[in-house]
Amino acid sequence: MSILERIGNAGFRLFAPKEVKNLFDLAEGRGGIAAVIATARQLGEIAELEEPGWLPLMPRVALIEMPDSQRLDAQRASEYYWQRDVLMGRAVQLTTDYTFGRGVAPVVVDPKVKDVITSFWDDPRNKKTVSTTVAQWKLAARLILHGEIFFVLFVNTMSGQVVIRIAPVEEITEIISHPEDAETPLYYQRSWQERKLDLSTLQPNAQVTYTEQQSRIDYIPDWENREGPYAGHGTVGKPQSAGTTPFRTDNKQSVETYIFHLKVNSLGQRGIPMFYRALVWIKAFKGFMEDRATITLAQATFAFKQKIKGGTASVARMIRQWGNLNIGNRYATGEKERREGAQVMIEGEGATLEPWKQETSASQAYTDGRMLRCQVAAGVGITEPDLTGDPSVGNLASLSAMNAPMLKGFESNQQIWADALTSILDFVIEMAVEYGPLRGMGDSVDRTVRLAFPPIVTRDLNTTLTALAAVIQTQTQAGVEFLTPRRYATELLSALGETNIEAILEDLDLPEHFTTVPESEATPERLKLIERELEKLIIEVAQHRLLRQVAAAKEW
């Protein structure tokens, strides 16, 4: 038995023509088992990279890693059905809406840090990728459809300013991890085409021309790979035309580049589309509904059947008579919107006209279709009535209630994004400490940043006010402050559904502390005074929010 046959008996499957077998035989004759294994590895990599549907014979990474060709196919399929299928589109839309809602904004404690974060958040370049509501919706859709996002962080070493862009997933061709720790990425290999626009070709009726096109393979360091023996110092590789793609270690340029990789639905290095498990059922349901539409159309094509005594001449005469009757025009001419109904059909003994009834098993088809819909609902984590908008199979979610598993799923999505955006904002602060306005103040500033996500289920305002009032009453009588006016206003604005809480708090003239009274001095008059103080705060917060909404509406 040859080595090749022994490998096959051990469980390896070779999907290759005779030429591949010849390569194995040649390798066995020249170098034995080591050469065969090396050849198998090379063929596996070639199949993985260049032949869709092939599996590598000996994977370069753990078996949990999906081959690149399958991952790219899954990402393209997700985009395809998102654009063309109603269930996939609604699943992406609902997940996006319940994750970001009307958008999120950072809340910062330290005024110095707030200036840095505000500058980053309000930068017009970052508004295109991360800090506006539309940009956040696009980010959520990217993560759902691709299962991963590569944030490219450009750092100006003269000012510490950070600008974010998104690298296409197909351009990141390899992730280089620490040799002793696969969970620690060091560099990302980016294969792309560099080109420049020839402005002289921007003429009427002229074709746009790009010049100086060249293939590049760059190695961009991970955002945490800034110290240690493998640190990249924010530099990238040289063009492929130079013949090599080494890691550059000089730091003479004024811009450093890093990548922050966010991935989900995977235990390997690369992410997998979030709804990948549902794609096969989305495809099945889409095909099923198209077939049902075909059956319905076929049934509507012929509504009546007519029997005529006589030969072909009688049939031809009846065809001419039906042709002269204008029954195809649905709408009448003149003042009436529709044709006259209840017409009289006159036929002789030699002709019989009757409705053509066809059995299409519609009720059974509905049951079959629902089974497929339930599979889709399970795959995307959204209940069937919410996914389809069909109230006949369950109660639709209200503003103040939601199915618990679905609620937990949306909360998980919000936490994924809270962790990712907080990490990016921490990086922005770190760059400001190293290169920018916070230089030399690393230990003296409070780097606490949190993101105010909209509530998934609307909080009941009366319940919130009652709970807050109970806390105020307790701390008043205890003489100890549990809730500051600023925190009270934050909770109140959150209950009102406000997302840009920090901006409103800045405009409000809030006292630093509520009035507290020891229990021994808590007379009805003094408690009444504190109650009025609380009512005044509630009115001020609500009025200010309303004024901001009116101003925004006028501006729009």
N, C-alpha and C positions, 0 to 999 in steps of 0.2 A: 504493500500500500504506500502511495506517494505521500509526501508531506502535505501536499495540497488536499488530498483526500482525507487525511487525518484531521486537518483543520475543519473541513466540511463536516466530518462526523462529530466534531466537538461542538457543533452548533452554529458555525458561521455559514451564512448564505451568500453566495456570489451571484450578483445580477450583472453578468458581463458576457460579451461575445467571445468567440474562440481566440481572438487576438490577446485578450486578457489572460486566458489560460496559458498561452505561449509565453507571456511575460513571466508568469509564475514558474513555469518549467525551466525557463532560462535562469531565473533567480535561484531556484533550487540547485541547479547544476553548478552555479558559480559560488554561491555563498551559504548554501544550506538554509536552515530554519531562520536565521537572522535576516538573510536577504529576502526570504519570502515574507516575513513580517513587515520589513521596511517597504516592500513593494505593495503589500496589502494596505498599509497605512497611506501611502501616496495615492493609490487608486481610490481609497475611501474619501480622501480629501478632494480629489478631482471630481468624483461623483457628487459629493455634497455641494461643491461650489458651482458646478457647471451643468449638472443634469438634474432638473427638477424631478422630485419623486424618488431619487436614489438615496440610500442610507449609507453612511460611512461604514466600512468593514471594521475598522478599529477606531472608535471615536477619539478625538484629541482631548476631550474633557469627559467629565462624568456622564454616565448614561442618562441622567436626568436632564441633560442639555438637549434641547430640540435642535436638529440640524438647521443650518442657516437657510437652506432652500425651503424647508417646511415653514420656518418662522416667517420668512418674507411672503410666502404664499398665504399664510394665515392673516398677515397684516393687510395684504391686498384684498383678500376676500372680505375682511371686516369692512374696509372702506367701500367696497363694491355694494355690499348689502346695506350698509348705512345710507348710501345715496339712493338705493333703488327699492328697498323693502320697508314696508310700513312698520312692522314689528321691531326690526332692528333700529330703525330711525327713532321710534318712540322710546325704546329702551335706553338709547344713548341720550335722548333729550331729557327723559325723566331723571336719569342718574346725574346728568349735568345740572339740571335745575335744582334738585334737592341737595347737591353738593355745594354749589356756589351761590345759588339763588340770584340775588341782585348784585353779587360781588362781595369780596372781603377786603378789609383794610387792616393794616397793622396798628396795634395800640402799644405805645412806648412809654416807659416810666420816666427815664432820665431825659431832661430837656436837651442836653448836648447830643445824646444818641438820637433823639427825635429829629433834630435838624439833619442828621446824616440819612436817616431812613426816609424822611420826607423828600430830601433831594433825590434819592434813588427812586422812590415811588413816583414822583412827579416828573421824572426825566421823560421827555417825549419818546425817546428811543425805547425805554422800558415799558411805556404804555402800550407799545405794539405787541409785547410778548407776555407781560405778567401783571401789570398793575391796573388794568381796566377790566370792566365786567366782560366785555367781548373777548378780550385776551384770555381771561380765566375760563370762559366757556370753551374756547379753542383748546386750551391746555387739558381740560377735562376730557374733551373728545379725543385728543391725541392719546392720552393714557388709556382710554377705553379701547380704542381701535388698534393701537400699536403695542400696548402693554409696557411701554417704556418711553422715556423722554430723555434726550441728552441736552441739558442746559449748558451752553457755552458761555463762560463767564470771562469777559474782557475787563482787565483791571488796568487803569491808568496809574502808573507808579509815580507820576508827578503830583496827582491830586487825590489818589485813593478811590476815585469814582469807579463804579462797576456798571457795566452794560451787559445785558443778557440777550442772547440769541438762541435759536433752537437748531441743532444739527439734524438733518434727515437721518432716519434710522438706517437706511440702506447704505449711507456713507460710512458708518462705523462698522468696520469689517472685522475687528478683533479687539478683545480686551486683554491687556497684559496684567496679570495679577502678581502679587508678591510670591517669590519662589517658595517661601515657606508658609504662606497663608493665602489660600485660594479666595478667601472672603475679602481680601484687601486689594482692590484694583489700584494699579500704579499708572498705567497709560492706556489711552484709547487710540487705536489705529483708525485714522480717517482717510479713506481713498476718495478723491474728488477731482473735478476738472476745474482748474483755475483759468479764468478768461477775463478779458477787458473789453469794454464797450467802445467801439469806434464812433465817436460823436459825429463825425463828418457824414456818416451814413443815415443820420436821422433827417431825412429829406422826404417830401411828399412823394408817394408812389415808389419809394425806394425800400429795399430789403435791409433790415438791420444786420450789421456785421459785427462780429466779435473777433478781436485780435489777441495775439499772444496766448493762445490756448495751450495748456500743458497739463499732463496728469501729475497729480501730487499724492504722496503718501505721507501724512503727518502723524506724529505721535504727540498727543495732547495729554498732559498730566491730570490726574484726578485732583479734585478740589482739596482733598485732605493730604495729598502727596506733596507737601511743601517742606518737609524735614526728613532727615535720615539719608542713608547711602543711595537711595533710589530717587531722591527728590528731583523734580523736573524744573523747578524755578519758573514755572509758567511759560516755558518756551516750547516751540513746536519743531517738527522735523523739516528737512530740506526738500526741495522739489525732487520728484522721481528722476528727472532728467540729469540730475547730478550723479546718478549711479548708485548712491547709498541713501539710507534714511536713518541716520544716527540720531540719538537724543542730543539735543543741544543743551549745553550746561552754562553758556554765557548768559549774562543778565544785562546786556547793554541796551536793549530796546526799552522804550517807555511804556509798552503795553505787555502785560502778562496774560496768558490764556489758560483757563482751566475748564474742566468738564464736571458737572454734577449730574450723576446718572440716577434717575428715578425709574424703578421697575416694579412690576406687580405680576402676580399669577405665575410665578416661576421659582424653582429652587436652584436654578443655574445662574449663569452670568447674565443672560439676556432675558428680557421680559416677554411675556406671551399675551396676546390680546385678551382683555378681561372676559369677553363673551365668546371666546374660542370654542368652548364646549357646546355652545348653543348654535353655532354656525350650521352644523349638519341638519339640525331640526328647523332652523330658519329657512334653509334651502328647501327642505322637504315640504314645509307648509306653503312656501311661495309657489312651488310647483303644483301642490295639491289645489290651491285656490285658482291657479291659472287653468287647471283642468276642469274645475267646476264652472268657471266662467265660460269655457268652451262648450260644455254640456248645456249650460243655460242659453247660450247663443244659438246652439243647434236646435234646441227646443223652440226658441222664438222664431226661427227661420220659417217654419210652416205651422200655421195656426189652425187651418182647416184642410179637410180632404173631400174631394168630390168624385162621385161615381157617375158615369154617363153610359147609357145604353147606346150601342152602335160601334162603328169602327173608328179608324183614325181620322176620318173626315169630321165626325161628330166631336172628337176631342179637339181638333184644330179649330172648329167653329167656336167652341166654348173658350178656348185660350184667347181668341180674338175678342170675344165679348168681355172677358175680364180685363184685357188690355185696354179697352176703350173706357173702362170705369176708373175714375181717378180716386183710387183708394189708398195710394201711397202718400198723398199729400196730407200730412197730419193737421196742418193749420189751414183754415179757410181764408178766402180773400174777403175784403170788405171790412165791416165794423166788428164782426164776431171774431173772438180769439181762437175758437176751435171749430172743427167741422160739425156739421149736424149729425147727431147720433140717432139711434133707434130707426135706422132705415129698414125698408121692407125688401126682403129677398124673394123674388118670384122665380120659381122653377117648375118645369113640367114633370110628367111622370117618368120621363127618361133620364132625369138627373137628380142626384141626392147630395146635399151639402151638409156636413156635420163637423163639429169640432174634433180636432186631432189631439187626443189626450195621450201623453207619454209619461211613463213612470221614470223619474230621475233619482229616486231614493234620497230626497233632500234631507229628511230627518236623520237618516243614517249618516249622511255626509256631514251634517252638523256635528254629530257625535264623534266621527272620525277626525274632523278638523279640530275639535276641542282637545282631543288627545294630543295632537301635534302642538297645539298652542300651549298646553300645560308643560310639555317638554321644553319649549322655548322659554316659558316663564321661569321654570326651574333653573335653566341655564343662565339667565340674566339676573336672577334674584329679585324679580318683580312679580307680584301676584297677577293671576290671569285677568281679573276685572280691571286692575289698574293698567295693565299692559295693553289691553284691547279696548278699554272704555265700555265694556259690556256689563251693564248693571244687572242683567238677568242671572248672572252666575255668582253674584256677591255684592256686598255693599261697597260703594266707592269710598276711598279715604276722604275724610273731612279735613278741615284746616287744623283741628285740634286733636285728631286721633289718626293712628296708622297701624297697620299690621306689624306686630313686634319684630319678626325676622327681617322684614323690609326696612324697618326703622334702624335696626342694628347695622344692616348693610350700608345704609346711607351715612350713618355715624362713622362707620369704619372708613368710608371714602373721605369724609371730612377730616378724619384724623390723619390719613395718609398725606393729604395735602397740607394739613397744619404742620406736620413734621417736616415735610419737604420745604415749604416756603419759610418756615422758621430757620431751618438750616441755611438756606440761601441768605436770609437777612442777617444771621450770625456771621456769615462770610463777609457780607457788606460792612458790618461793624468792624470785623477784624482787619479788613483792608483800610478802613478809615483810621484805625489805631496804628497800623504799620506805615501807611503812606499819606494819610489825609489829615483832616482837621482834628482828629482825636489822637494824633501822634504824641506818645509819651504819657497818655492818660489811661492806659490799659486797665490798671487796677482801681482807678478812682471813679470810673463810670459804671452805672448799672446797665448791664446789657440785656435786661429782661425785655422781651418782645413777645407779644401774643397776637393772634389773629382772631378778629371778631367774625366768626362764621354766622350766617343767618340761621335761626332755629328751623329745624326740619319740620316740626309741628308747631304751629302758632301757640304761644303761651297765652293762657287765659288772663286777660288784664285784671279782672276783678280778683282772681285768686292770687295773682302776683302782688297786687296792692295790699291785699289783706295780710299776706305773709310778711311783706316788708313793714307794714304798720305794726304787726305784732313784735317784730324784732326791735323796732324803734321804741315801742312802749316798754319792752323788757329792759333794754339798755338804759332807758330814761330812769326807770325805777331802781335799777341796780346801781346807777351811777358809774357804769363802765361802758365805754363805746365799743360796740361790736361792728357797726356799720357806719362808715363815713358818708358825708353827703355826696362825695364823688362816686363812691361805690353804689350808693342808692340810685343816683341818677343813671349810672351805667346799666343797672338791672332794669330800671324803668324804661329806658330807651330800647333795650333789648326786647322787652315785652311788647313794646310798640312796633317792633319789626325794623328798627333802624339799624343800618350797617355801618355808616360812617359816624360811629359814636365819638371817636376822638375829636373830630372837628367841632361837634356840638358842645362837648365838654369844655373846649378851649374858649368858646364864645360865652359860656355861662359864668356868671359871677357867683361861684359857690363858696359857702363858708367852709373853713377847714374841718370843723367839728360840729356835731349836733349838740344842743344843750342837754346836759345830763343833770339829774337831780337825785340826790340820795333818797332812799326810801323814807327816811325820817322827815324829809322836807318836801315830800311830794304832795303838796296841797292841790285841790281841784283847780284852783286858779292857775297855778304854775303849769300843771299838766295841760290845761286848755291852751296856754300860750305855746307850748311845744307842739300841740296838735295843729295850731294855726301856722306855725313855722313849717311844718311838714306839708300842709296843704299849699302853702305859697310855693314851695319847691316843686311840687307836682305840677302846678299850673304853669310855672315858669318853664319847666322842661317841655311840657306839651306844647305851649305856645311857641317856643323857639323852634321846635321841630316843625310845626305847622308853617311858620314863616319861611323856613328853609325850603320846604316843599313848594310853597307858592312861588318863591323866587326862582327855583329850578324850573317850574312849569312855565313861568314867564320867559325865562331865558330860552327854553326849548321852542 
